[in-house]
Amino acid sequence: MKPREIKDHLYAQVARMGAALSSPKRLELLELLAQGEKSVEALAQGADIDVKLASAHLRVLRDAQLVEARRDGKNRIHRLSGPDVSDLWVSLRELAESHLAELQLAMARLVAEPERLTPETAQSLLDKVRSGDVVLLDVRPAAEFRVAHIPGARSVPLEELQARIRELPRDKDIVAYCRGPFCLMSESAVALLKNHGFRARKSAEGVPEWRAAGMPVDCVAA
């Protein structure tokens, strides 16, 4: 191959990643998979699309080597091809938030101002959780909590929060988190807790952001 052809080929290979990331729904699927492996049906439900469309998007992500699949009986289970793919999603979202005023405005309209954690404040939160001064709630589905969660967090899925609210202490601050800044489960959890008189706030960071910042994560042994 001529030098120009080699360069064109190299850029074309990198462009495969950009093409795979050019769909909003494929980005949402990556965010869902950053919480742990899932079936096509679960991904379709999470992204609010039909199974056929979810399968088509997953095919593009597999072709770009961002996602891989395994067989579980008759089901096909998808997962990210590596933790660096989760980090890529976090970096891309943070880049967009830094440069796109439209995204900043949309976030401001969508949710109340959440707590954004720097590495220093993340460590401070972790210390408060470990000392018992703060109760940290993971309001994602229990299966995602088992894959990975912030150390010291309690698993109280959003759909169970109302029924389990008596389990929570009223004399401590409560911090809720879910899948990340675009996820609204923790926003709903905080609203419910405040309506019941709790001191509650939301952390914008989920497990992918926590891990990307170099903070430790825990998992529930199988």
Protein Blocks (a to p, Z undefined) as FASTA:
>chain_A
ZZklmmmmmmmmmmmmmmmmmpfklmmmmmmmmnoccdfklmmmmnopafklmmmmmmmm
mmnopaccddehjbccdddfbfklmmmmmmmmmmmmmmmmklmmmmmmmpccdddddfkl
mmmmmmmmmnopaccddfbdfklmmmpccehiacddfklmmmmmmmpcfkbccddddfbj
klcklmmmmmmmmmnopacdddfbdfklmmmnopacddddZZ
